[in-house]
Amino acid sequence: MSYDLVIIGGGPGGYNCAIRAGQLGLKTAIIESRGKLGGTCLNVGCIPSKALLHASEYFEAAAKTFPSMGIKVSGVSLDLPQMLKQKEDAVEGLTKGVEFLMRKHKVDYVKGFGRITGAGRVEVKGADGATQTLETKNIVIATGSEPMGLPGVTIDEESVVTSTGALSLQRVPGKMIVIGAGVIGLELGSVWRRLGAEVTVVEFLDKITPTMDNEISTAFLKILKKQGMKFELGHKVTGAEKTGGGLLVSIEPAQGGAARTLEADVVLVAIGRKPFTDGLGLETVGVAADKRGFIETDHFKTNVAGIYAIGDCTHGPMLAHKAEEEGIAVAQIIAGLWGHVNADIIPSVIYTDPEVASVGKTEEELKSAGVEYKVGKFPMMANSRARTNHETDGMVKVLEDVASKRVVGVHMIGAGVGEMIGEVCVAMEFGAAAEDIARTCHAHPTMSEAVREAAKGVDGWVMQA
């Protein structure tokens, strides 16, 4: 078969690239080895974790929040098999939906492991060992990433798990140790804490969510501690030993000091992810990758003509929506149209309760770059909808560049801020000043009014606090 475009990897970057290519009339094939489209995000990442986060929020709310709202409930209990089933049902429905979109846009879906064997050639090895070769004018590598391991800790996806295993535990652990205080660790740690586990997070650095604005990170840590999550910051895990009754996890101060041992039933290794680029045949055509395996690109193009790379296997934030945007841009470029992604306006969300959302520069980044800026803040405690909903934890923080009078960063903690961040992304794309947001009418009472009030704060006229 001969194609205009062959995409290796069926995750959000790959399948969105395929859809757009199909819409633009390019003869396209997409290769996926998992057996289901959707990649890590849909199968063992974003989607199933959100299903468990949502369900576990309901479970905890029934016990802790309903009584204060005048709702008496009794006999609330956990049906973990059903909770896991509804997660799998969501995943199954969405993966089938992606397959439908391939057919709708006349994209050939090829199951198997794709490997570049030469210029314009991709060999696909199926689960049965049979191979076929696809000829193509262009190749897009969209193979995503995989969890990083930790020396001294052997992963078995049963008692020592990555995010994949943590999504399918068959019982609630009495004690869970999470290694790494990033997005994945805090989200999945939150799920199992709500369901009854005692969760301790061990983090090498002295703060959680290391790339987050410091003020937001500090406030977030305080909230998680109040909810019952424990932290060992500034510590590293040096080993995990299985015993008859569980696991013994060895930790010691990151800067040196006496070692200690923590007991656990389950250990979640969530120290980050690495690009999945091994075995793709990059060397057969000379595609350049750095020492960590990230494929080097310039405006999505590799150093080899006709070969592009997008998403987690390239540099930049490992986010599904970043990969989606890049996939669309590449399809456009191959079709001879525009193709651009604004790397400065890619939002990030942590789907805990409350959520944390951010876009643009942090205060620390602006200080480091010597940029003069102004700050506006507003606490959720002063937001009328937050008060009536009993969801007062959090704040909104708006950063504006003094010279350009443009909003360059927004950081939020609060219920539903993952939805609210879209407003400021649009504003920033249009080069808005804080005043533009402040003078835009927002519905009352809504959580989004906190964004408006924080924007007012940039120029010193917060009205509701």
N, C-alpha and C positions, 0 to 999 in steps of 0.2 A: 504494500500500500504506500502511496505517496501523498504527503500532506504539505500544507503551507506551514503548519505549526504542530509540534508534538510537545506536550507538557508532561514532565516527569514529576508526579506528586499530585494527589487529589485533595489536598487540604483547601482552606479558604483562599489562599493565593492562587493555587492551581485551578480550582473549579470556577472561580470568578473570572480568571483569565480566559478559560475555555468558553464560558458563557458569552463574554464580550467578543471574543474572536468569532464565535458562531454568529452573533448578531451582525458582525461586520462582514460576513460572507467568507471567512477564511476556513478552508478545509482543515479541521482540527481533530487531534486525538489526545486523550488524557490517559496516563498510565498510573495505576495505583496498586501497590502490593498488599495492602491491608485486607482487601476483599470487600471493603466498603469505602465509599467516598466520604469526604469530610475531614480527613486527617486527624491529627491529635485533638484539635479543637472540638470537633463534633463527637468523636468516638470516646476519647478518654481525657478530655480537657475541659474547655469552657462550658460546653452544654451539659454534660452529666454533673459537673461540679455545681452548676447553678441550680440544677434540679434538686440536688441534695441540700444546698444552702437554703433554697426556698422552703422545702419541706421541713427542714430542721428548725427554721425560724418559726413556722406555725406551731411545731411541737413545743418549743420553749415558750412561745407567747401564750399558749393555752394554760400553762402552769404558772407563769410569772406575770403576765400582762393582763390577761382577761379579768382576774378578780378586781383589779384596780379600776376597771372600766365598767364594773357592775355586771359582769358575765360570770355566773357560777357554773363551773364544770366539775365533774367528778369522774373517776375511773379512766382518766387519760393514760394511755399506755402506748408503747412503741411497737409497731409492727414493721420491723426492719426489712423482712423479705418483700413486703408490699412497697416500702419506700424505695428499695432498690429496683423493684419491677417498674414503678412509674418513671424512674430515671431511664431505664432501658427502653421503655415504650417511647419516651421523648426522643431518644437517640435514634431508634429504629425508624420512627416516622420522618425525622429530618434527613437521615441518610437516603431513604427512599425518595424523598423530595428532591435531593440533589441529583440522583440518578434520572429522575423525570426531567429535570432541567437540561441534562446532557442530551436526552433524546429530543426535547423540544427545540434545542438549538443546533441539532444535527451534529453533535460532537460524538466521536467514537470513543467509547469507554473500554480500555484494554486492561484486564486484570493481570497483574504480574509485577516483577521487579524490573524496572527499566535501567539500562546501562548504555552509555554512549560508546559506540565501537568505532567511530570514525566520523569524518565530516558529514553531517546530514544523515547519520544513521543511528538509530536507537534499537538495541536488542531487548526484547521483553521475554523474561523467563517466567512461565506460569507456575502455579502451585504443583502441577503434575510433572514439571521438569521440561515440558515442551517449550521451544523458543520460536520466536518470529522476529523479523526485522522490519522496522518502519523507516521509510525514507522520508525526509522532510527538509524544507527550506530553512526552517527555524526551530530551535529547541529552547524551551524555557525550563529551567531547573527550579522546582518549587517543592523540595523534599523536606522542608521543615527542620525540626529539632527533636532531640531525645533527652531524657533526664541524665544529669551528670551523677556519676558514682562518687563514693568517698572512700579513700584508703582505710582499711581496717573495719569496714562495714560491708558485709556481704548481703546483697539484696536477693530475697527469695519471693517477693510479692505476696507473702503470707503474713509473717510477723515483722519482717523488715521490708518496707514497701516504698515504692515511688508513688507519684500521684496516681498512677494507673491502679495499683493495688489498693490505695487508700479510698478509691471510689467504689470498691466492691468488698469491703470487709464484711464477713458473715456474722459478726457479733460486735457489740460495742466494747472496745477495750477498757479495762479498768484504768490503766495508765497509758498514755500515749506521749512519746517524746518526738517532737518535731525538730529536725535539724535544718535550720535556715528560717529566718524571719522575713522572707519575701512574700510575694503575693500568693503563691501556691501554698506555702506552708501555713500562712495565716488563714486563708480561706478554708482549707481542709481541716486544719486544727479547730476552727470555729464550728464546723459541722459536727465533729465528734465530741467536742465539749458540750454542745447543746444537747446531744443525745445521751450524755451521761459520763463521758470519759474525763479523767483528770489530765489536762494537757499542759505540758511544759515545753517551751520553745527554747532551743539552744542556738544562739547566734554569735558568730565570730566577732562581729563588729559591736560597738557600744550603742547602737541604735537599731530599730527595726526599719524595714523598707528603706534601705540605704540611699536610694536615689530620690527619695521624696523630700519636699520642703521640710526643713528641720522642725519648724513650729508645728506643722501638721503631723509629722511623725511623732513628736512628743505627746501631742494631744491624743493621737490614735493609741499610743502605748498605754496611756492612762485609762482610756476607755476599755481596752482589752483586759487590763488588769482588774478593773472594776467588775468585769463580767466573769472573772474567775480564771483567766488564763495566766499561767506562770511563765516567767522568763529568766533565762540565764544568759544575759548579754555579756559580750566580751569573753566568751568561752568557745572552745573548740571540742568536738567529739573526736576521740582518738581510737575508739573501738566499740564494738557491740558484740557481746558474748551470749550465746543461747544457754539457758539453764533449764532445769526440769520444770520450773514454774514460770518461765518467761525470758526476759532479757536483762542483762546488766550492761549499762552504757557508761563508758569511761569518758569523763570530761575534765578539762583543765583550763586555767585562764589562758587566753590567747597570747598574752604577753609573758607567759611563764608563771609557774607557781604550782602549788600542791594539786594533785589529781584527786578527783572524787568519782564515786560510782552512783548512778541513778538507776532505779528499777523501772522497767516498762513491760507492758504486754505487747505493744506495737511501737515500732520506730518508723517514722516517715522521713525519708531522705528528700529534702527539698532545697538543695543548695544551688539550684540553677539548671539550665539546660545548655546543650551544646549542639552545633549544627549537624544535621545528618547528611554527610557528604561522602562517607566511605563506600567504596564499591560502585560508584556511579560512572567510573571510566573517565574521570576528568583528565587523567594523565594521557589518555589515548589521543586527545586533541590539544593538550597543553593548557587547559583551563587553570588559571592561577587561583590558589587558595592560600590563606595565611596559615601560620603554624597551629592555630586552634581549629582549622578546618573551615572557616568562613570563606565563602567564595568572594573574590574581589570583583567589584563592579564599578562602572562609571555610568550613571543614569541608567541602571539596570543591565547594562551591557557588560559582558565579561571581556577579557582580552582576546577572545576568539570570535571572529565575525559570525553572526547568525546564532550565537548562543547567549542567552540571558539568564539571570538568576534573580529570584525574588523571595521575600519572606524571611523566615528564621535562618535559612542557610546563608544569608548575607548579613552584613553589619546593620545595626540599628535595633530598636526595641523589638523584642519577640512578642508581637501582638497580632492576633488574627486580623484585626481591621487594617493594620499597616500592610500586611500581606495582601489583603483584598485590594487595597488602593493600588499597590504596585502591580498586581495582576492585571487590573483594568488598564493601567498606564502602558504596560508592555504590549498588550493586545492592540491598543491604539497606535503605538509606535510601529509595530509590525505592519499594520494596515495603512501606514503613511499619514497618520493623524497626530494630534497632540498627545503627549504622554507626560504627565507631571504629578508629583506628590509633594506636598508641602511638609517637609520633615519637621518643621517647627510647630506644627499644629496637629499632632497625633495624640489624642487623649488616652489616659490610662485610668483604669477603674479597678478597685479592690472590692469585691462583692461580699464583704462581711456585713454585719449589722451593728452600727451604721456603715454605709458604704463610704469609700474614699475615692475621690476623682480629682484628676489634675490634668492640665494641659499647659504647654509652654514652659517658660523658665521658672526656676525656683528662686527664692530670695538669695540663697547662697551663690547660685550661678551668676546672678546680676552683680552681686558684690565682687565676686572673683573677676568678672569682666570689666569692672570699673564703670558700670552703667548707673547713672543717676536715676532713681526710680521713686515712685510714691506707692503707698500701701493703703488699701481700704479693707476693713474687716467687719464682719457681722456675726454675732453668735446665734446659733439656732434656738437657744433658750428664749430669745426675744422675738422669734417668728411665731405669729399667731397660729398657723396651721400645725407647726411642730408642737406647740403647747397643747393644742386640743387633741393631737394624735398620740401624746405621751412619747414623743420622739425628739427630745430636746438636746441630745448629745451632738456636738459638732459645731462647725463654723464655716464661713466662706471667706476667702482671702483673695483679693484682686491686686495685681501688680501692674503698674503703668510706667512706661518709659517716659521720662520727663521731656527729653529732646524731641521725640517723634509724637508724643501724646497719644500713644497707642497702647492698648492692653497687651502685655507680653507674657502674662502668666496668670492662671487662676487655679486655686487649690481649695478643695472642699471636703468636709466630713459631714455626713448627715444621711438621714433616710432618703433613699432615692436619688442621691446626687449623681449616680451613674447616668440617669436620664437628663438631669439638669445641665451636665457638662456640655451637651450638644449646643445649647444656646450660646455659650461663650466661644465655642469653636467657630460657629457661624460668624459671630461678631468679630473675632480675630481675623478670619479670612477676609472680611471686608475692611480690615484696618480700623476697627472701632476704637474710639477713646472710651475711657471709663464713663465719661459724661454721656456718651451715646446710649450706653446701657442704662445709666441712671435716669435718663429722660425718656426711656421707653416704658409705656404703661404695661404693667404686669397684673394679671388677674389676682383678686384678693378673695379669700385667703388661700395662698399657695406657698409651698416651700420655695419656689423660684423667686419669691420676693426677697429672699435673703441675698440672692445674687445682685439684685438691684440695689439693696441697701449697702452692700459691701462696695459696689461701684460708686455710690454716693460718697462713701467714706474716703475714697481716694482724694476728693476735693473738699473733705471736711464737713459734709452736711448729711450724715446719717440721721434719720428722723425717728426710727422706731426703737432705738436703744440708747 
